[in-house]
Amino acid sequence: MVFILFFLCAVVTVICAIKLSTYADALSEKTALGGMMVGTVLLAGATSLPEVTTSISAIMLDNPDIAIGNVLGSNMFNLLILASFDLYFRKKQIFKGASGEHFYTASIGFLLAVTTLLALSLKLNFTFLGIGIDTLLIITIYAVGMFVLTNLSKKEQIINVDPVEEEEKSKLNSSAISLKRAVYGFIIAAIVILVTGTFLTITGDRIAVITGLGSSFVGSFLIAATTSLPEAIAVLIAIQLRNYNLAIGSILGSNLFNMVILVGTDVLYQQGGVLSFVSPVNQITAAAVSVLSVIILYSLLRKNYHSATTYTFPSVLLIIIYFVSSYLIFVH
């Protein structure tokens, strides 16, 4: 029964993610925010709601390994999603026309991943007002990074816009959605995803017990992959709508938002700094996120490649590192 409920929650999450992506695309068209900011802030926050409820529920169940493993594992899986779609839609070369602002978003993500890795390795259980110093540092980096990113978005414009693609995109059904409908639809879909995330955690915790796989692996792999389904659907729909900045922004922004969840879990965890009370296996996940972030940074920076094969090399490398890291997490 627990496996069936887990599957049903995953299906509902996917359906709502499709709606979220469509409404977010409509919002990016009908407001002054644009695909980059809608993807990085609005869509990323909404698609990260399952991670929010999953991690909070895990803390309530006194299972910090699922809480932290879910966040870091989701970030790993999110980057796998981006690389996989880049490989599948290699002829579209989604990184080629990406806004330069995505590089700054990815840089913030890399810095947060490295900070988390150091915190997990050093395990300095120092707290201030019941919150770990390490997670306070994480939220500070996030706040400063988002402040800088917001200012940059006001000064820079989206680059490499193809007028033909924009004309084709305007013919898609998202343009027929009114602004009011997009706002209300987005909110309703986000609320449903919030609810299903809670059930995913509860059933995932039971699966960890039944299968004996362990909370760290279940959190970093099974639940992380499931709670990342909204991001996967969001990217797919955005690419089909030819809104590549929305696709990239939703993944990179989601990874930033996920790191803020660590702070929320630390606030709720009463035994001390939460990063000091989890399994060392999470260090592998944090290290993997750091390495994968470097590959994404390279993909955003490079401009010249001689063929489709050389273009896809970073994505292929990212996918390989992801599965090697997942194997190491499973073994440990």
C-alpha positions as CSV (number, residue, x, y, z in Angstrom):
1,M,0.0,0.0,0.0
2,V,2.8,2.4,0.9
3,F,4.4,1.9,-2.5
4,I,1.1,2.6,-4.3
5,L,0.5,5.8,-2.3
6,F,4.1,6.9,-3.1
7,F,3.4,6.3,-6.8
8,L,0.1,8.2,-6.8
9,C,1.7,11.2,-5.1
10,A,4.4,11.2,-7.7
11,V,1.8,11.1,-10.5
12,V,-0.2,14.0,-9.0
13,T,3.1,16.0,-8.6
14,V,3.9,15.5,-12.3
15,I,0.4,16.7,-13.5
16,C,0.6,19.8,-11.3
17,A,4.2,20.5,-12.6
18,I,2.9,20.5,-16.1
19,K,0.3,23.2,-15.1
20,L,3.0,25.2,-13.2
21,S,5.2,25.3,-16.2
22,T,2.5,26.4,-18.6
23,Y,1.3,29.1,-16.2
24,A,4.8,30.3,-15.5
25,D,5.5,30.6,-19.3
26,A,2.3,32.7,-19.6
27,L,3.5,34.9,-16.7
28,S,6.9,35.5,-18.3
29,E,5.1,36.6,-21.5
30,K,2.5,38.8,-19.9
31,T,4.6,40.5,-17.2
32,A,7.9,42.5,-17.3
33,L,9.7,39.8,-15.4
34,G,10.8,37.7,-18.4
35,G,11.8,34.0,-18.6
36,M,15.0,34.3,-16.6
37,M,13.5,35.9,-13.5
38,V,10.2,33.9,-13.6
39,G,12.3,30.7,-13.9
40,T,14.9,31.6,-11.3
41,V,12.4,32.9,-8.7
42,L,8.8,32.1,-9.3
43,L,8.9,28.7,-11.0
44,A,11.9,27.6,-9.1
45,G,10.3,28.3,-5.8
46,A,7.0,26.6,-6.7
47,T,8.7,23.4,-8.1
48,S,10.8,23.2,-4.9
49,L,7.7,23.0,-2.7
50,P,7.9,19.2,-2.5
51,E,11.4,19.5,-1.1
52,V,10.1,22.0,1.5
53,T,7.4,19.7,2.8
54,T,9.6,16.7,2.5
55,S,12.4,18.1,4.6
56,I,10.2,19.7,7.2
57,S,8.2,16.4,7.5
58,A,11.4,14.5,7.9
59,I,12.6,16.7,10.8
60,M,9.2,16.2,12.4
61,L,9.8,12.4,12.1
62,D,13.2,12.9,13.6
63,N,15.0,11.8,10.5
64,P,17.5,14.5,9.5
65,D,19.2,12.3,7.0
66,I,16.1,12.2,4.8
67,A,15.8,16.0,5.2
68,I,19.3,16.9,4.2
69,G,19.7,14.0,1.7
70,N,16.5,15.1,0.0
71,V,17.8,18.7,-0.5
72,L,21.3,17.7,-1.7
73,G,20.0,14.8,-3.7
74,S,17.4,17.0,-5.4
75,N,20.1,19.5,-6.4
76,M,22.1,16.6,-7.9
77,F,19.1,15.3,-9.8
78,N,18.1,18.8,-11.0
79,L,21.5,19.2,-12.7
80,L,21.1,15.7,-14.2
81,I,17.7,16.8,-15.6
82,L,19.3,19.9,-17.2
83,A,22.2,17.8,-18.7
84,S,19.8,15.1,-19.9
85,F,17.5,17.5,-21.7
86,D,20.5,19.3,-23.2
87,L,21.7,16.0,-24.5
88,Y,18.3,15.0,-25.9
89,F,17.6,18.4,-27.5
90,R,21.2,18.8,-28.5
91,K,20.2,20.3,-31.9
92,K,18.5,23.2,-30.0
93,Q,21.7,23.9,-28.0
94,I,19.8,25.4,-25.1
95,F,23.0,26.7,-23.4
96,K,24.0,28.7,-26.5
97,G,21.5,31.4,-26.2
98,A,21.3,31.4,-22.4
99,S,21.2,34.7,-20.6
100,G,24.5,35.8,-19.1
101,E,22.8,36.1,-15.7
102,H,22.5,32.4,-15.4
103,F,26.2,32.2,-14.9
104,Y,25.8,34.3,-11.7
105,T,23.0,32.1,-10.5
106,A,25.1,28.9,-11.1
107,S,28.0,30.6,-9.3
108,I,25.9,31.2,-6.2
109,G,24.8,27.6,-6.4
110,F,28.4,26.4,-6.5
111,L,29.4,28.6,-3.6
112,L,26.4,27.3,-1.5
113,A,27.3,23.6,-2.3
114,V,30.9,24.1,-1.3
115,T,29.9,25.8,1.9
116,T,27.5,22.9,2.7
117,L,30.3,20.4,2.0
118,L,32.6,22.1,4.4
119,A,29.9,22.3,7.1
120,L,29.2,18.5,6.7
121,S,32.9,17.7,6.8
122,L,33.9,19.9,9.7
123,K,30.7,19.4,11.8
124,L,31.2,22.5,13.9
125,N,28.2,22.4,16.1
126,F,28.1,26.1,16.9
127,T,24.7,27.7,17.1
128,F,23.3,31.2,17.4
129,L,19.7,31.5,18.7
130,G,19.4,27.8,18.2
131,I,20.5,28.0,14.5
132,G,23.8,26.5,13.3
133,I,26.4,29.1,12.3
134,D,26.9,27.1,9.1
135,T,23.3,27.4,7.9
136,L,23.4,31.1,8.9
137,L,26.3,31.5,6.5
138,I,24.3,29.7,3.8
139,I,21.4,32.0,4.1
140,T,23.7,35.0,4.1
141,I,25.4,33.9,0.9
142,Y,21.9,33.3,-0.6
143,A,20.6,36.7,0.4
144,V,23.6,38.6,-0.9
145,G,23.7,36.5,-4.1
146,M,20.0,37.2,-4.9
147,F,20.5,40.9,-4.2
148,V,23.3,41.1,-6.7
149,L,21.4,38.9,-9.2
150,T,18.3,41.1,-9.0
151,N,20.4,44.2,-9.6
152,L,22.1,42.5,-12.6
153,S,18.7,41.5,-14.1
154,K,17.7,45.2,-14.1
155,K,20.8,46.2,-16.0
156,E,21.2,43.3,-18.5
157,Q,18.8,42.1,-21.2
158,I,18.3,38.6,-22.5
159,I,20.8,37.9,-25.2
160,N,20.6,36.0,-28.5
161,V,16.8,36.3,-28.9
162,D,15.7,34.7,-32.2
163,P,12.7,36.6,-33.6
164,V,11.5,33.6,-35.6
165,E,11.4,31.5,-32.4
166,E,9.6,34.3,-30.6
167,E,7.0,34.4,-33.3
168,E,6.5,30.7,-33.2
169,K,6.3,30.7,-29.4
170,S,3.6,33.4,-29.4
171,K,1.4,31.0,-31.4
172,L,1.5,28.3,-28.6
173,N,-1.5,28.0,-26.3
174,S,0.2,29.6,-23.3
175,S,-0.3,33.0,-24.9
176,A,-4.1,32.4,-24.8
177,I,-4.0,32.2,-21.0
178,S,-5.1,35.4,-19.3
179,L,-2.9,36.9,-16.6
180,K,-5.6,36.4,-13.9
181,R,-6.0,32.7,-14.9
182,A,-2.2,32.2,-14.9
183,V,-1.8,33.7,-11.4
184,Y,-4.7,31.7,-9.8
185,G,-3.8,28.5,-11.7
186,F,-0.2,28.8,-10.6
187,I,-1.1,29.2,-6.9
188,I,-3.6,26.3,-6.9
189,A,-1.0,23.9,-8.6
190,A,1.6,25.0,-6.1
191,I,-0.6,24.3,-3.1
192,V,-1.4,20.8,-4.4
193,I,2.3,20.1,-4.9
194,L,2.9,21.3,-1.3
195,V,0.4,18.6,0.0
196,T,1.8,15.8,-2.1
197,G,5.3,16.6,-0.9
198,T,4.2,15.8,2.7
199,F,2.9,12.4,1.7
200,L,6.0,11.6,-0.3
201,T,8.1,12.1,2.8
202,I,5.9,9.9,5.0
203,T,5.7,7.1,2.5
204,G,9.4,7.5,1.7
205,D,10.3,7.1,5.4
206,R,8.3,3.9,5.5
207,I,10.0,2.6,2.4
208,A,13.4,3.2,4.0
209,V,12.4,1.0,6.9
210,I,10.7,-1.7,4.8
211,T,13.5,-2.1,2.2
212,G,16.4,-1.5,4.6
213,L,18.1,0.8,2.1
214,G,18.7,3.5,4.8
215,S,17.4,7.0,5.1
216,S,20.5,8.7,3.5
217,F,20.1,6.7,0.3
218,V,16.3,6.9,0.2
219,G,16.5,10.7,0.8
220,S,19.4,11.4,-1.6
221,F,18.1,9.2,-4.4
222,L,14.5,7.9,-4.3
223,I,12.7,10.9,-2.6
224,A,15.1,13.4,-4.2
225,A,14.3,12.1,-7.7
226,T,10.6,12.1,-7.0
227,T,10.4,15.6,-5.5
228,S,12.5,16.8,-8.5
229,L,9.7,15.6,-11.0
230,P,8.2,19.1,-11.1
231,E,11.6,20.5,-12.2
232,A,11.9,17.8,-14.9
233,I,8.4,18.6,-16.3
234,A,9.0,22.3,-16.0
235,V,12.2,22.1,-18.1
236,L,10.6,19.9,-20.7
237,I,7.6,22.2,-21.1
238,A,9.8,25.3,-21.2
239,I,12.0,23.8,-23.9
240,Q,8.9,22.8,-25.9
241,L,7.8,26.4,-25.6
242,R,11.2,27.5,-26.8
243,N,11.7,29.4,-23.6
244,Y,15.2,28.2,-22.8
245,N,15.9,30.9,-20.2
246,L,12.9,29.7,-18.3
247,A,14.1,26.1,-18.5
248,I,17.7,26.9,-17.3
249,G,16.5,29.4,-14.7
250,S,14.0,27.0,-13.1
251,I,16.7,24.4,-12.5
252,L,19.4,26.8,-11.2
253,G,16.9,28.8,-9.2
254,S,15.4,25.7,-7.7
255,N,18.9,24.6,-6.5
256,L,19.3,28.0,-4.8
257,F,15.9,27.7,-3.2
258,N,16.6,24.2,-2.0
259,M,19.7,25.4,-0.1
260,V,17.5,27.8,1.8
261,I,15.4,24.8,3.0
262,L,18.5,23.7,4.9
263,V,18.1,26.8,7.1
264,G,14.4,26.0,7.7
265,T,15.2,22.5,8.8
266,D,17.9,23.8,11.1
267,V,15.4,26.2,12.7
268,L,13.1,23.2,13.4
269,Y,15.8,20.8,14.6
270,Q,16.1,21.1,18.3
271,Q,19.3,19.0,19.0
272,G,21.8,21.5,17.5
273,G,23.1,22.5,14.1
274,V,21.4,19.9,11.8
275,L,24.4,19.6,9.5
276,S,26.4,18.2,12.4
277,F,23.9,15.4,13.1
278,V,23.6,13.7,9.7
279,S,25.4,10.7,8.1
280,P,28.8,11.3,6.5
281,V,27.3,9.9,3.3
282,N,25.8,13.4,2.7
283,Q,29.3,14.6,2.1
284,I,29.5,12.6,-1.1
285,T,26.2,14.2,-2.3
286,A,27.4,17.7,-1.5
287,A,30.7,17.1,-3.2
288,A,28.9,15.7,-6.3
289,V,26.7,18.9,-6.4
290,S,29.8,21.0,-6.3
291,V,31.5,19.2,-9.2
292,L,28.3,19.1,-11.3
293,S,27.9,22.9,-10.7
294,V,31.4,23.4,-12.1
295,I,30.4,21.6,-15.3
296,I,27.2,23.7,-15.6
297,L,29.3,26.8,-15.2
298,Y,31.6,25.7,-18.0
299,S,28.6,25.0,-20.2
300,L,27.3,28.5,-19.6
301,L,30.7,30.1,-20.2
302,R,31.9,28.4,-23.4
303,K,30.9,29.9,-26.7
304,N,32.8,27.9,-29.3
305,Y,32.4,24.2,-30.3
306,H,33.1,22.6,-33.6
307,S,30.4,19.9,-33.7
308,A,27.3,18.5,-31.9
309,T,29.6,16.0,-30.3
310,T,31.9,18.6,-28.7
311,Y,28.8,20.6,-27.6
312,T,27.3,17.6,-25.7
313,F,30.6,16.6,-23.9
314,P,29.9,18.6,-20.7
315,S,26.4,17.1,-20.4
316,V,27.7,13.5,-21.0
317,L,30.4,14.1,-18.4
318,L,27.8,15.4,-15.9
319,I,25.6,12.3,-16.4
320,I,28.5,10.0,-15.8
321,I,29.6,11.7,-12.6
322,Y,26.0,11.7,-11.4
323,F,25.6,7.9,-11.6
324,V,29.1,7.3,-10.2
325,S,28.2,9.5,-7.2
326,S,24.9,7.7,-6.8
327,Y,26.7,4.4,-6.7
328,L,29.1,5.6,-4.0
329,I,26.1,6.9,-2.0
330,F,24.4,3.4,-2.3
331,V,27.6,1.5,-1.4
332,H,28.1,3.6,1.8
